[in-house]
């Protein structure tokens, strides 16, 4: 059976497990990272030299790390209908564009807010950094709101794997920045993706910790 190495509280593991759930793939998820440790030990580093989660391991020994790459691989291998991976080349390029945007722009804005407010004791929090990164995140998600005023989902009018990484980050944004400007297009999209069974199971039901 395919294995996914990584704890369910990791946003990067959540991306993969959301895709797994959408595709109906049977996998074994193994808790490593965070409080579970093991990611800096030799056996895990032999699979993933970054010492991060997630890592995909297949029965034939194939290994893959980097969460967005895993999502694309799973869709390419198991999605026969185009439910996650758009068949149209332009829609597929746009989905990949927004997956890359999550890594380069969106994540670096909201993840520091998460680390300061969730993973850092109150007495050690850098509230100036929280303010700065919150403002940057509001700007970033405002960009997404503008896009979603043109299309139903990030890559067009159908849900795709492009919505998954951005959706996981938006879950954190909604939870961590309750006093944010109105974003009607983003709110409409977020209601749609957060209502999906796979999102509820793999993302929405997992407390930020």
Residue pairs with C-beta under 8 A, 6 or more apart in sequence:
1 26
1 27
1 28
1 59
2 25
2 26
2 27
2 28
2 56
2 57
2 58
2 59
3 27
3 28
3 29
3 30
3 56
3 57
3 58
4 13
4 16
4 17
4 20
4 27
4 28
4 29
4 30
4 54
4 55
4 56
4 57
5 29
5 30
5 32
5 44
5 47
5 48
5 53
5 54
5 55
5 56
5 57
6 12
6 13
6 16
6 29
6 30
6 31
6 32
6 33
6 53
6 54
6 55
7 13
7 31
7 32
7 33
7 34
7 35
7 36
7 53
8 14
8 17
8 29
8 31
8 202
8 206
9 34
9 206
9 207
9 208
9 209
10 33
10 34
10 53
10 54
11 107
11 111
11 168
11 169
11 172
12 52
12 53
12 54
12 67
13 29
13 33
13 53
13 54
13 67
14 168
14 202
14 203
14 206
15 67
15 68
15 70
15 71
15 164
15 165
15 168
16 54
16 56
16 67
16 70
16 71
16 74
17 29
17 202
18 164
18 167
18 168
18 198
18 199
18 202
18 203
19 70
19 71
19 74
19 75
19 84
19 161
19 164
19 198
20 27
20 74
20 202
21 197
21 198
21 201
21 202
22 83
22 84
22 196
22 198
23 74
23 75
23 78
23 79
23 83
23 84
25 74
25 78
32 38
32 39
32 44
32 53
33 39
33 52
33 53
38 44
39 45
39 48
39 51
39 52
39 53
40 51
44 51
44 55
45 51
47 55
47 57
47 63
47 65
48 55
48 63
48 65
50 65
52 65
54 65
54 67
54 70
55 63
55 64
55 65
56 62
56 63
56 64
56 65
56 70
56 73
56 74
57 63
64 70
64 73
67 165
68 99
68 100
68 102
68 103
68 165
71 84
71 99
71 161
71 164
71 165
72 85
72 96
72 99
72 161
74 84
75 84
75 85
75 161
76 85
79 85
83 159
84 159
84 160
84 161
84 164
85 92
85 95
85 160
85 161
86 92
86 94
86 95
86 155
86 156
86 158
86 160
88 156
91 155
91 156
91 158
91 160
92 155
92 160
94 154
94 155
94 156
94 162
95 154
95 155
95 160
95 161
95 162
95 163
96 162
97 155
97 162
98 154
98 155
98 162
98 163
98 165
98 166
99 161
99 162
99 164
99 165
99 166
101 166
102 165
102 166
102 169
103 165
105 140
106 137
106 140
106 141
106 144
106 166
106 169
107 165
107 169
109 133
109 136
109 137
109 139
109 140
110 133
110 137
110 140
110 169
110 172
110 173
110 176
111 169
111 172
112 129
112 130
112 133
113 130
113 133
113 134
113 137
113 172
113 176
113 177
114 172
114 176
114 208
116 125
116 126
116 127
116 129
116 130
116 133
117 125
117 130
117 176
118 176
118 208
118 209
120 126
134 176
134 177
137 173
137 177
138 177
138 180
138 181
141 170
141 173
141 180
141 183
141 186
142 181
142 183
144 154
144 166
144 170
144 186
145 183
145 184
145 185
145 186
146 185
147 154
147 185
148 154
148 185
148 186
148 188
148 189
149 185
151 157
152 158
152 189
152 192
153 159
153 160
153 162
153 163
153 189
153 192
153 193
154 160
154 162
154 163
154 166
154 189
155 162
155 163
159 192
159 193
159 196
163 189
163 193
167 190
167 193
167 194
167 199
167 203
168 203
170 186
170 190
170 193
171 194
171 203
171 204
172 208
173 180
174 190
175 208
176 208
193 199
194 200
194 203
194 204
